[in-house]
Amino acid sequence: MTIVENMDVGIMANLKEKVIGIPRAMSFYHNYPFYFGFFNDLGIKIVLSDVTTKQTMSEGASLVVTETCLPIKVYVGHVLNLLSKGVENILVPSLQSVDTKIYNCSKIRGLPDLIRNVVKKPFNMIEATLDKSEKNQGLYEFLAECVAPFGITDKNLIKKASKAGWRCYNNFHVMTKSGMPYSKALSYALQGKVVILSEVKEYPISIALVGHGYNIYDERVCMKIVDKLEKMDVKVCSALQLSSEQLSEGIAALGHDKYWANEDEMTGTAGHYLKDNKIDGLITITAFGCGPDSLMVERITRKAKQYGKPLLNLTIDEQTGEAGFVTRLEAFVDMLFRKKRASIVNKINISDNDTEYKPNTDIIETIS
Ligand code: SF4
């Protein structure tokens, strides 16, 4: 945790009122249901940054070098947004490794250092660390660091709050696994509800969307890709519908061991859906300049060729134009529809050739 010297009035007020700012970016898309249950149980008020806008992106991008990937630029923009709202007590987690020798990319690992160096405003950065590989520092140590600035040190209280966090997190995942879209499931989970859809709409085409939550579910970053595909009559499947066992099997199906912490969302998801006959094609979404994703997409592309599964690789950055993005989506979906129609016609033709012609005597009998 970094506490600035000569703490300013805003920071002190935030700590006294138990207010924590969470940037709506990066790990937010994975961990927020847990944070919501956890911090609420301890009486800590969460203030989220506003949804991503063009301004969030451009303000974040203006503070870092051009080569930095888009999600990090967006994250910086969200920290600035919280500061502009008067929130000066901000959680910037240091997520090093989630298991033995399973690491995050260097940009995620160095996120607190990056923020410290580029955001030149006084604020209290809660830099809780999760590092199972080097320091054997797991979730409970991480959570204790999150709440220590608020004077909460009672282990039993923290444990009880973590149960509330898991409850909310598990409720969210029960709903996404049943096929509910991300934002709907999040909204119900935050209201403490579990709603299972009784009717699931049938779609003629199914596509697996492969990418990190911060790339797929940030509606500005990904230009509402899920909504766009659904409007094209496409069912969208993603990592959110899969169990951790299915994701691990997916990574193994691509012939290697897990190395990156967020690999489930890429190779795990792709490996699973490549083998699924109900999936007509895959779309990968990666940020320009992302090293780990470029390696993973290479593996996915090779495997997709082996399985004969259509694959569209889309790369995004802050310059990506919506028109070109939509054109590529439409062309891919159109190709999948044509392929599906052709396979149905072929099946009909094959079955016609395979059977002898038999006149429909029923009709003759009826006429006579
Ligand atoms: S995994 Fe890739 S996109 Fe995500 S933060 Fe690291 S470099 Fe950026």
Boltz pocket constraint, residues with backbone or C-beta under 6 A from the ligand:
constraints:
  - pocket:
      binder: B
      contacts: [[A, 69], [A, 70], [A, 71], [A, 72], [A, 105], [A, 106], [A, 107], [A, 108], [A, 212], [A, 287], [A, 289], [A, 290], [A, 291], [A, 292], [A, 293]]
      max_distance: 6.0
